[in-house]
């Protein structure tokens, strides 16, 4: 699996790449229905995905990582180096999504480990994420990777109930 950052270039979200990312989002219909991120989860349009990612790419503390296997986009992660709450010391995984046809193939675990390793190498000692309370499969995935629930609160963007999870990032010795 190859991980590449999506660069915030003017043409980064056009053409074939935008269609690949849209297909990735569309493949996860169950998550899209739970999240409410798009008005019609069964008909996500490229311009909606471009608008959603444009805000992420405009933030210098946010990174969008694309995961490819055999030339195909199999997943993506959106990370935040700093949470909007200045009292929160940890970086966050804002989204980790694997093509639904590739679930249970190990790509999600490998992508999560890559994100963890990037933050560990940057000297960070923990990482957080939020899981929608109505998504027990995601909670099971993250807890299997060693994340622990540390809080329950609403997300900042849409006020959805979430479990906040954290994993310590011990230095590799």
ROSE-4610 file (N, C-alpha, C; in Angstrom, 1 decimal, always signed):
// ROSE-4610
residu = [X/X/X/X/X/X/X/X/X/X/X/X/X/X/X/X/X/X/X/X/X/X/X/X/X/X/X/X/X/X/X/X/X/X/X/X/X/X/X/X/X/X/X/X/X/X/X/X/X/X/X/X/X/X/X/X/X/X/X/X/X/X/X/X/X/X/X/X/X/X/X/X/X/X/X/X/X/X/X/X/X/X/X/X/X/X/X/X/X/X/X/X/X/X/X/X/X/X/X/X/X/X/X/X/X/X/X/X/X/X/X/X/X/X/X/X/X/X/X/X/X/X/X/X/X/X/X/X/X/X/X/X/X/X/X/X/X/X/X/X/X/X/X/X/X/X/X/X/X/X/X/X/X/X/X/X/X/X/X/X/X/X/X/X/X/X/X/X/X/X/X/X/X/X/X/X/X/X/X/X/X/X/X/X/X/X/X/X/X/X/X/X/X/X/X/X/X/X/X/X/X/X/X/X/X/X/X/X/X/X/X/X/X/X/X/X/X/X/X/X/X/X/X/X/X/X/X/X/X/X/X/X/X/X/X/X/X/X/X/X/X/X/X/X/X/X/X/X/X/X/X/X/X/X/X/X/X/X/X/X/X/X/X/X/X/X/X/X/X/X/X/X/X/X/X/X/X/X/X/X/X/X/X/X/X/X/X/X/X/X/X/X/X/X/X/X/X/X/X/X/X/X/X/X/X/X/X/X/X/X/X/X/X/X/X/X/X/X/X/X/X/X/X/X/X/X/X/X/X/X/X/X/X/X/X/X/X/X/X/X/X/X/X/X/X/X/X/X/X/X/X/X/X/X/X/X/X/X/X/X/X/X/X/X/X/X/X/X/X/X/X/X/X/X/X/X/X/X/X/X/X/X/X/X/X/X/X/X/X/X/X/X/X/X/X/X/X/X/X/X/X/X/X/X/X/X/X/X/X/X/X/X/X/X/X/X/X/X/X/X/X/X/X/X/X/X/X/X/X/X/X/X/X/X/X/X/X/X/X/X/X/X/X/X/X/X/X/X/X/X/X/X/X/X/X/X/X/X/X/X/X/X/X/X/X/X/X/X/X/X/X/X/X/X/X/X/X/X/X/X/X/X/X/X/X/X/X/X/X/X/X/X/X/X/X/X/X/X/X/X/X/X/X/X/X/X/X/X/X/X/X/X/X/X/X/X/X/X/X]
num = [1/1/1/2/2/2/3/3/3/4/4/4/5/5/5/6/6/6/7/7/7/8/8/8/9/9/9/10/10/10/11/11/11/12/12/12/13/13/13/14/14/14/15/15/15/16/16/16/17/17/17/18/18/18/19/19/19/20/20/20/21/21/21/22/22/22/23/23/23/24/24/24/25/25/25/26/26/26/27/27/27/28/28/28/29/29/29/30/30/30/31/31/31/32/32/32/33/33/33/34/34/34/35/35/35/36/36/36/37/37/37/38/38/38/39/39/39/40/40/40/41/41/41/42/42/42/43/43/43/44/44/44/45/45/45/46/46/46/47/47/47/48/48/48/49/49/49/50/50/50/51/51/51/52/52/52/53/53/53/54/54/54/55/55/55/56/56/56/57/57/57/58/58/58/59/59/59/60/60/60/61/61/61/62/62/62/63/63/63/64/64/64/65/65/65/66/66/66/67/67/67/68/68/68/69/69/69/70/70/70/71/71/71/72/72/72/73/73/73/74/74/74/75/75/75/76/76/76/77/77/77/78/78/78/79/79/79/80/80/80/81/81/81/82/82/82/83/83/83/84/84/84/85/85/85/86/86/86/87/87/87/88/88/88/89/89/89/90/90/90/91/91/91/92/92/92/93/93/93/94/94/94/95/95/95/96/96/96/97/97/97/98/98/98/99/99/99/100/100/100/101/101/101/102/102/102/103/103/103/104/104/104/105/105/105/106/106/106/107/107/107/108/108/108/109/109/109/110/110/110/111/111/111/112/112/112/113/113/113/114/114/114/115/115/115/116/116/116/117/117/117/118/118/118/119/119/119/120/120/120/121/121/121/122/122/122/123/123/123/124/124/124/125/125/125/126/126/126/127/127/127/128/128/128/129/129/129/130/130/130/131/131/131/132/132/132/133/133/133/134/134/134/135/135/135/136/136/136/137/137/137/138/138/138/139/139/139/140/140/140/141/141/141/142/142/142/143/143/143/144/144/144/145/145/145/146/146/146/147/147/147/148/148/148/149/149/149/150/150/150/151/151/151/152/152/152/153/153/153/154/154/154/155/155/155/156/156/156/157/157/157/158/158/158/159/159/159/160/160/160/161/161/161/162/162/162/163/163/163/164/164/164/165/165/165/166/166/166/167/167/167/168/168/168/169/169/169/170/170/170/171/171/171/172/172/172/173/173/173]
x = [+0.9/+0.0/+0.9/+0.6/+1.3/+0.4/+1.0/+0.3/+0.9/+0.0/+0.5/-0.4/+0.2/-0.6/-1.3/-2.5/-3.2/-2.8/-2.2/-1.6/-2.7/-2.7/-3.8/-3.5/-3.2/-3.1/-4.4/-4.4/-5.7/-6.4/-5.7/-6.3/-6.4/-6.0/-6.0/-7.3/-8.4/-9.7/-10.5/-9.9/-10.6/-10.4/-11.1/-10.9/-10.9/-10.0/-10.1/-9.9/-9.0/-8.8/-10.0/-10.7/-12.0/-13.0/-13.1/-14.0/-13.6/-12.3/-11.9/-12.3/-12.1/-12.4/-13.9/-14.7/-16.2/-16.6/-16.0/-16.4/-16.1/-15.0/-14.6/-15.7/-16.1/-17.2/-18.5/-18.8/-20.1/-20.1/-19.0/-18.9/-19.3/-19.2/-19.5/-20.9/-21.9/-23.2/-23.7/-23.4/-23.8/-23.3/-22.0/-21.4/-22.0/-22.2/-22.8/-24.2/-24.9/-26.3/-26.2/-25.3/-25.1/-24.6/-23.7/-23.0/-23.8/-24.6/-25.4/-24.5/-23.3/-22.3/-22.8/-23.6/-24.0/-25.5/-26.2/-27.7/-28.4/-27.8/-28.3/-27.2/-27.1/-26.0/-25.9/-27.0/-27.0/-26.6/-26.4/-26.1/-25.1/-24.0/-22.9/-22.3/-22.2/-21.7/-20.3/-19.5/-18.1/-17.9/-18.8/-18.7/-18.9/-19.7/-20.0/-18.7/-18.1/-16.8/-15.7/-15.6/-14.6/-14.8/-16.1/-16.4/-16.0/-16.3/-16.0/-14.5/-13.8/-12.3/-11.6/-12.2/-11.6/-11.3/-12.2/-12.0/-10.9/-10.8/-9.8/-8.4/-8.3/-7.0/-6.6/-7.5/-7.2/-6.6/-6.7/-6.2/-4.8/-3.8/-2.4/-2.1/-3.0/-2.8/-3.5/-4.2/-4.9/-4.1/-4.1/-3.5/-4.5/-4.6/-5.4/-4.4/-4.5/-3.7/-4.5/-4.0/-4.6/-3.9/-4.6/-3.9/-4.3/-3.2/-3.4/-2.8/-3.5/-3.0/-3.2/-2.1/-2.2/-2.8/-2.4/-2.8/-4.2/-5.0/-6.4/-6.4/-7.3/-7.5/-8.3/-7.8/-8.4/-8.8/-8.3/-8.7/-8.1/-8.6/-8.0/-8.2/-7.3/-7.3/-7.2/-7.9/-7.8/-7.3/-6.2/-5.7/-5.6/-5.6/-5.5/-4.3/-3.3/-2.2/-2.5/-3.5/-4.0/-5.5/-6.1/-7.6/-8.0/-9.1/-9.5/-9.6/-9.7/-9.7/-8.2/-7.7/-6.3/-5.9/-6.9/-6.6/-6.4/-6.6/-6.5/-5.1/-4.2/-2.8/-2.5/-3.5/-3.2/-3.6/-3.0/-3.5/-4.7/-5.4/-6.7/-6.7/-7.4/-7.8/-9.2/-9.4/-10.8/-11.6/-11.0/-11.7/-10.7/-11.1/-10.4/-11.4/-11.3/-12.3/-11.6/-12.1/-11.6/-12.7/-12.4/-13.4/-14.2/-15.5/-16.4/-16.1/-15.7/-15.4/-14.1/-13.3/-12.0/-12.0/-13.2/-13.3/-12.8/-12.1/-11.6/-10.4/-9.8/-8.6/-7.3/-7.4/-6.2/-5.8/-6.4/-6.1/-6.3/-7.4/-7.8/-6.7/-6.4/-5.3/-4.0/-3.6/-2.3/-2.4/-3.5/-3.6/-3.5/-4.3/-4.2/-2.8/-2.1/-0.7/+0.2/+0.0/+0.8/+0.6/-0.7/-1.0/-0.4/-0.5/+0.1/+1.6/+2.2/+3.7/+4.1/+3.4/+3.7/+3.7/+2.7/+2.6/+3.6/+3.9/+5.0/+6.3/+6.6/+7.8/+7.9/+6.8/+6.7/+6.8/+7.0/+7.2/+5.9/+4.8/+3.5/+3.4/+2.7/+2.6/+1.2/+0.3/-1.0/-1.8/-2.9/-3.7/-5.2/-6.0/-7.5/-8.3/-9.5/-10.5/-11.9/-12.9/-14.3/-15.0/-15.8/-16.7/-18.1/-18.9/-20.3/-20.9/-21.7/-22.3/-23.2/-23.7/-24.6/-23.8/-22.4/-21.6/-20.8/-21.4/-20.7/-19.6/-19.7/-18.7/-17.4/-17.5/-16.3/-15.7/-16.5/-16.0/-15.3/-15.8/-15.1/-13.8/-13.7/-12.5/-11.4/-11.8/-10.8/-10.3/-11.3/-10.9/-10.0/-10.2/-9.3/-7.9/-7.7/-6.4/-5.8/-6.4/-5.8/-6.3/-7.3/-7.9/-8.9/-8.9/-9.8/-10.8/-12.0/-13.0/-12.6/-12.5/-12.1/-13.2/-14.2/-15.2/-16.3/-17.4/-18.6/-19.0/-19.1/-19.6/-20.1/-20.6/-21.1/-20.0/-20.0/-19.0/-19.1/-18.0/-18.1/-18.8/-18.9/-19.5/-21.0/-21.5/-22.9/-23.6/-22.9/-23.5/-24.0/-23.4/-23.8/-23.1/-23.8/-23.2/-22.1/-21.0/-19.7/-19.1/-18.3/-17.4/-16.0/-15.3/-13.9/-13.0/-12.1/-11.1/-9.7/-8.8/-7.4/-6.5/-5.4/-4.4/-3.0/-2.3/-1.0/+0.0/+0.9/+1.9/+3.2/+3.5/+4.8/+5.9/+7.0/+8.1/+8.7/+9.1/+9.6/+11.1/+11.5/+12.9/+13.6]
y = [-1.2/+0.0/+1.2/+2.2/+3.4/+4.6/+5.4/+6.5/+7.8/+8.6/+9.9/+11.0/+12.2/+13.3/+13.9/+14.4/+15.2/+16.6/+17.2/+18.5/+19.5/+20.7/+21.7/+22.5/+21.9/+22.6/+23.0/+24.0/+24.5/+23.4/+22.4/+21.4/+20.0/+20.0/+18.7/+18.0/+18.7/+18.1/+18.2/+17.7/+17.7/+16.4/+16.1/+15.0/+13.7/+12.7/+11.4/+11.2/+12.0/+11.9/+12.3/+13.3/+13.7/+12.5/+11.9/+10.8/+9.6/+9.4/+8.3/+8.5/+9.7/+10.1/+10.1/+10.5/+10.4/+9.0/+8.1/+6.7/+6.1/+6.5/+6.0/+6.4/+7.6/+8.1/+7.3/+7.2/+6.6/+5.1/+4.4/+3.0/+2.8/+3.8/+3.6/+4.2/+3.6/+4.1/+4.0/+3.0/+2.8/+4.0/+4.3/+5.4/+6.7/+6.9/+8.1/+8.4/+7.3/+7.4/+7.8/+7.3/+7.6/+9.0/+9.4/+10.7/+11.9/+11.8/+13.0/+14.0/+13.6/+14.6/+15.1/+14.3/+14.7/+14.6/+15.5/+15.5/+14.3/+13.6/+12.4/+11.3/+10.5/+9.6/+8.6/+8.4/+7.4/+8.1/+9.4/+10.1/+11.2/+10.8/+11.8/+12.3/+13.6/+14.2/+14.7/+14.6/+15.1/+16.5/+17.4/+18.8/+18.9/+18.0/+18.0/+17.5/+16.5/+16.0/+17.1/+17.7/+18.8/+19.9/+20.3/+21.4/+20.9/+19.7/+19.2/+19.1/+18.7/+18.6/+19.9/+20.9/+22.2/+22.9/+22.8/+23.3/+22.6/+21.3/+20.6/+21.0/+21.1/+21.4/+22.8/+23.7/+25.1/+25.3/+24.3/+24.4/+23.9/+24.7/+24.2/+23.1/+22.9/+21.9/+20.6/+20.6/+19.4/+18.7/+17.4/+16.7/+15.6/+15.5/+14.4/+13.4/+12.2/+11.1/+10.1/+9.8/+8.8/+7.5/+6.4/+5.1/+4.4/+3.9/+3.1/+1.7/+0.8/-0.6/-1.0/-1.5/-1.9/-0.8/+0.4/+1.6/+2.1/+1.4/+1.8/+2.5/+3.5/+4.2/+3.3/+2.9/+2.0/+2.6/+3.8/+4.5/+5.9/+6.6/+8.0/+8.3/+9.1/+9.6/+11.1/+11.8/+13.2/+13.4/+14.1/+14.3/+15.7/+16.0/+17.4/+17.4/+18.2/+18.3/+18.9/+19.8/+20.4/+20.5/+20.2/+20.3/+21.7/+22.2/+23.6/+24.0/+23.1/+23.4/+23.5/+24.6/+24.8/+23.9/+23.5/+22.7/+21.2/+20.9/+19.5/+19.4/+18.6/+18.5/+17.6/+16.7/+15.7/+16.0/+15.4/+15.4/+14.5/+14.7/+13.9/+13.3/+12.1/+11.6/+12.0/+12.9/+13.4/+12.5/+11.6/+10.7/+9.6/+8.4/+7.3/+6.4/+6.3/+5.6/+4.7/+3.5/+2.4/+2.1/+1.9/+1.5/+0.3/+0.4/-0.7/-2.1/-2.1/-3.4/-4.0/-3.2/-3.6/-3.8/-3.6/-3.8/-5.2/-5.2/-6.5/-7.0/-6.2/-6.6/-6.1/-5.4/-4.9/-3.4/-2.9/-1.5/-0.5/-0.6/+0.4/+0.3/-0.9/-1.0/-0.4/-0.7/-0.2/+1.3/+1.8/+3.3/+3.9/+3.3/+3.9/+3.8/+2.7/+2.6/+3.6/+3.9/+4.9/+6.3/+6.6/+7.9/+8.0/+6.9/+6.9/+7.1/+6.4/+6.5/+7.9/+8.5/+9.9/+10.9/+10.7/+11.6/+11.2/+9.9/+9.5/+10.1/+10.0/+10.6/+12.1/+12.7/+14.2/+14.5/+13.5/+13.7/+13.8/+13.5/+13.5/+12.3/+12.4/+11.3/+10.6/+11.1/+10.5/+11.0/+10.3/+10.6/+10.4/+11.2/+11.1/+11.0/+10.6/+10.6/+10.6/+10.8/+10.7/+9.7/+8.9/+7.9/+8.3/+8.3/+8.6/+7.5/+7.9/+7.0/+5.9/+6.2/+5.3/+4.4/+4.3/+3.5/+2.5/+1.4/+0.4/-0.3/-0.5/-1.1/-0.3/+1.0/+1.8/+1.8/+1.8/+1.8/+0.4/-0.6/-1.9/-1.9/-1.3/-1.2/-0.5/+0.7/+1.5/+0.9/+0.3/-0.3/-1.5/-2.2/-3.4/-2.9/-1.6/-1.1/-0.4/-0.5/+0.0/+1.3/+1.9/+3.2/+2.9/+3.9/+3.8/+5.0/+4.7/+5.8/+6.6/+7.9/+8.8/+9.9/+10.0/+11.1/+10.8/+11.4/+11.4/+12.9/+13.3/+14.7/+14.8/+16.0/+16.2/+16.8/+16.4/+16.9/+18.4/+19.1/+20.5/+21.0/+20.2/+20.6/+20.5/+19.3/+19.1/+18.7/+18.7/+18.4/+17.0/+16.1/+14.6/+14.0/+13.1/+12.5/+11.6/+11.7/+10.9/+10.4/+9.3/+8.8/+9.4/+9.9/+10.4/+9.3/+8.9/+7.9/+8.4/+7.8/+8.2/+7.0/+7.1/+6.1/+6.7/+6.3/+6.8/+6.3/+7.2/+6.8/+6.7/+5.6/+5.3/+5.4/+6.0/+6.1/+4.7/+4.5/+3.2/+3.2/+2.2/+2.1/+0.9]
z = [+0.0/+0.0/+0.0/-0.8/-0.9/-0.4/+0.5/+1.0/+0.4/-0.1/-0.7/-0.2/+0.2/+0.6/-0.6/-0.4/-1.4/-1.2/-2.2/-2.1/-2.4/-1.7/-1.9/-3.2/-4.3/-5.5/-6.1/-7.0/-7.5/-8.3/-8.9/-9.7/-9.0/-7.7/-7.0/-7.0/-7.0/-6.8/-8.1/-9.2/-10.5/-11.2/-12.2/-13.1/-12.4/-12.9/-12.4/-10.9/-10.3/-8.8/-8.1/-8.4/-7.8/-7.9/-9.1/-9.3/-8.4/-8.3/-7.4/-5.9/-5.5/-4.1/-3.9/-4.9/-4.8/-4.7/-5.5/-5.5/-4.2/-3.6/-2.2/-1.2/-1.2/-0.3/-0.6/-1.9/-2.3/-1.9/-1.9/-1.6/-0.1/+0.7/+2.2/+2.5/+1.9/+2.0/+3.4/+4.2/+5.5/+6.4/+6.3/+7.0/+6.6/+5.3/+4.8/+5.3/+5.5/+6.0/+7.5/+8.2/+9.7/+9.9/+9.0/+9.3/+8.9/+7.8/+7.4/+6.7/+6.3/+5.7/+4.4/+3.7/+2.3/+2.3/+1.6/+1.6/+1.2/+0.1/-0.4/-0.4/+0.7/+0.7/-0.4/-1.1/-2.2/-3.5/-3.5/-4.8/-4.5/-4.0/-3.7/-5.0/-5.2/-6.4/-6.2/-7.3/-7.2/-6.6/-7.0/-6.6/-5.0/-4.5/-3.0/-2.3/-2.9/-2.3/-2.4/-3.5/-3.7/-2.7/-2.5/-1.6/-0.1/+0.2/+1.5/+1.8/+0.8/+0.9/+0.8/+0.1/-0.1/+1.3/+2.2/+3.5/+4.3/+4.1/+4.8/+4.2/+2.9/+2.3/+2.5/+2.8/+3.1/+4.5/+5.4/+6.7/+6.8/+7.1/+7.1/+8.2/+9.2/+10.2/+9.8/+8.6/+8.2/+7.0/+7.1/+6.0/+5.5/+4.2/+3.6/+2.9/+3.4/+2.9/+2.1/+0.9/+0.0/+0.1/+0.2/+0.2/-1.1/-1.8/-3.0/-2.9/-3.5/-3.7/-5.1/-5.7/-7.1/-8.0/-7.7/-8.5/-8.2/-7.3/-7.0/-5.7/-5.6/-4.4/-3.5/-2.3/-1.4/-0.1/+0.2/+1.4/+1.5/+2.5/+2.8/+4.2/+4.7/+6.1/+6.1/+6.9/+7.1/+8.6/+8.7/+10.1/+10.4/+11.7/+12.2/+13.2/+12.9/+13.8/+15.1/+15.1/+16.3/+16.3/+17.4/+17.6/+17.8/+17.3/+17.5/+19.0/+19.9/+21.3/+21.8/+22.2/+22.5/+23.8/+24.6/+25.7/+25.4/+24.1/+23.7/+23.1/+23.7/+23.2/+22.0/+21.7/+20.8/+19.3/+18.4/+17.0/+16.9/+15.8/+15.6/+14.3/+14.2/+12.9/+12.7/+11.8/+11.5/+10.7/+9.9/+9.0/+8.6/+8.6/+8.0/+7.3/+6.0/+5.2/+4.2/+4.2/+3.2/+2.3/+1.1/+0.1/+0.7/+0.6/+1.2/+0.7/-0.6/-1.2/-0.7/+0.0/+0.6/+2.1/+2.7/+4.2/+4.6/+5.7/+6.3/+5.5/+4.7/+3.9/+4.6/+5.7/+6.4/+6.0/+5.0/+4.6/+5.7/+6.4/+7.4/+8.5/+8.9/+10.0/+9.5/+8.3/+7.8/+7.7/+7.3/+7.1/+8.5/+9.5/+10.9/+11.4/+11.2/+11.7/+11.1/+9.8/+9.1/+9.7/+10.0/+10.6/+12.0/+12.7/+14.1/+14.0/+13.1/+12.9/+12.5/+11.6/+11.2/+12.4/+13.3/+14.4/+15.5/+15.6/+16.6/+16.1/+14.8/+14.3/+14.5/+14.6/+14.8/+16.3/+17.1/+18.6/+19.4/+18.8/+19.5/+20.3/+21.5/+22.4/+22.5/+21.8/+21.7/+20.5/+20.2/+19.1/+19.5/+19.0/+19.3/+18.0/+18.2/+17.1/+17.8/+17.0/+17.5/+16.6/+17.2/+16.5/+16.8/+15.8/+15.9/+16.9/+17.8/+18.8/+18.1/+16.9/+16.1/+15.2/+15.4/+14.5/+15.4/+15.9/+16.7/+15.9/+14.6/+13.9/+13.9/+13.8/+13.8/+15.2/+16.3/+17.6/+17.8/+17.3/+17.5/+16.7/+15.6/+14.8/+15.6/+16.1/+16.8/+18.1/+18.8/+20.1/+19.9/+18.8/+18.4/+18.1/+17.7/+17.5/+18.7/+19.8/+21.1/+21.5/+20.8/+21.3/+22.4/+23.3/+24.5/+24.5/+24.9/+25.0/+26.2/+26.0/+27.1/+27.4/+26.5/+26.7/+25.7/+26.0/+25.1/+25.0/+23.8/+23.5/+22.1/+21.8/+20.4/+19.6/+18.3/+17.4/+17.2/+16.8/+16.6/+15.4/+14.3/+13.1/+13.0/+13.5/+13.3/+14.6/+15.7/+17.0/+17.2/+16.4/+16.5/+17.8/+18.5/+19.6/+19.2/+19.9/+19.6/+20.8/+20.6/+21.6/+21.2/+22.1/+21.9/+22.3/+21.5/+21.8/+21.7/+22.5/+22.5/+22.6/+21.9/+22.0/+22.3/+23.3/+23.5/+22.4/+22.1/+21.0/+21.7/+22.2/+22.8/+21.8/+22.1/+21.2/+20.9/+19.6/+19.2/+19.7/+20.4/+20.9/+20.4]
